[in-house]
């Protein structure tokens, strides 16, 4: 699951991508438009400056803007910068590998192998989508979620991109074709 920090960061960067080439965008505009607490946004934007995704200027005419073109910044890069890894388990991480505690050996662990496949597929999809790619809200259909007694999310709504909607993503086909 993506952290709140990662979701806020993606939304803030998407806001800057929408305004790319128009000059500096004030932090208050981003915070208001994206419903992000200003103190939290300040910390996130500072980190994105250090990571080279955005630039800033102080003063009355100051603000923030993308340091690179939107098509050069992928969702995968943002998730890795804010979360550290795309993997769901530490043993499935490429950059931050850590053997799971209380686990069998890697060559015997089927969960490890499954999580490697999940990580690779997640990376393929998120690395193919940039801040410039249009993802129309209308093309995303809510997933019907059945409630069960042992459901920790209590039937929380989810969204998924239907097969017929994958072409709406833009120049990248989520099935792996460009």
N, C-alpha and C positions, 0 to 999 in steps of 0.2 A: 504494500500500500504506500502511496506517496505521502510524505509528510506535509503538514500545513505549510512549512517553510518552502518546500519545493513547489507546491501549488501556487503560493503567493508569488514566488519568483517567476514562474512561467507566465502568470497573468501580468505581472509588471513588465516583463520583457515583451510580451505580445502587445501591450499598450504602446511601448516605445517603437515596436516594429510597425504598428499602424501609423505612427507619426514620423517614420523614418524619412530623413531629408527635409523636415520642416523646422529644424532647429531644436533648441533645448526645451525640454518638457519639465515643468515644475513638479516637485515631489507631491505637493498637495493635490495636483490634478490626477496623478497616478493613484494616490491613496483614495481619493474620492471616487474616481471612476471604477476602480477595481475592488473597492471595499476592503482595503488593507490598512491595518492600524499604522499610523505614521511612524511611531517609534520602531516598530518591527520592520517597516519598509526602509528606514534609514540604515539599519544594520544590513539588510539584504542588498541594498544598492551599493553600499561600501564594499561588500564582499564581491559583487559582480564587477566593480571597478578594479579590484585587486586581481580578479580572474581575467580581466581584459575584454569582457563582454560589453561593458558600457563605459562611457566617459562622462565627465561632469565639468561644470563651470560654476563658480560661486558668484554671488552678487545678485543685483536686481534683475538682470537679464539672464541669470544662470539657470541651471537645471541639468537634466540628464538626457542622454541620447545613446543609441547603439554605437559601439566603437567599430563594429563590423556590419556588413550588410545582412539583413534578416535571413537571406537564403544561405548564409554561411554559418548560421547558428542552429544546430539541431536540438530537438527535444532531448535526445539522448545525452548530448553534451551538458545540458542544463541539469538533468537528473543526476549525472555523475558528479557535477560540481557541488550540488547541494546535498546529495545523499551519500556520495562516495562510491556507489556501485549500483548496477542495475539488478544484481543478484538478490534473490529472496533469502538465500542462506549464505553464510560466510564462506563455506566450502565451494560455492559455485561462482565466486567472484574472480574475475581475471586480474584485477589490479590490487585487491585487498584480500587475497586468499587467506583463509584461516580454517584449520580443521575444526569441525564441530565437536563440542564436548560430548562425552558419553555416546560416541557413535562407533559403528563398526569400521573396518578399514575401507578406504575409498574404493578399492577394487571389488568390494562386496556390497557397497551401498547403492541400492537402486534409486533411493531418494536423491542422492547426489547426482546421478546420471539424469534423472528427470529434471532437476533444477538447472542443470547445465543446458538442457534443451530449452527450458523456459527462458533462461537468461539470454541465450543466443537469439531466440525469436523476438524477445522484447527489444534487444539491441538492434536487430534488423529493422524492426518497425520504427522505433524512436529515432534511430540514426537517419532514417529516410525522410522524416518529416521535419521541415525547417520552420522558423518563425514566419517565413514568407508564404508558406503553403496555405491556401484557403481551406478551411475546414468549416463548411457551413453548418450552423447549429441545426437547421431544419433537416439535414441529412442524417442526423444521429437519432436512432429510435431507442426509446427506453426498453430495457430488457425486462421481461416479465419474471418476477422473482417469487418463488414459492416459499412460504414460511414454514419452518419446522421448529420443533421444540428446542433443538440444540443449535439454532442459528444465532451466533453472537451478534450479528448485525440486525436482527429482528426484522428481516424483510426489507432492509433499506434499498431504495431504488438504485439501479445501476444503469449505465449506458454502454452501448457497444455500437460499433460501426457495422451495419449490415453489409453483406456481400455486394448488393446492388449500389451501396453508398461508397464503396471503396474508391471508385473512380472520382468522387467529389473531392478527394484529398488534394488534387492538383497534379503536378508533373510526376509525382511518385505514386506508383501503384503499390498498395500495401501487400500485395501477393509477391513482391520481390522484383517486379519488372519496372524499369525506369521509362 
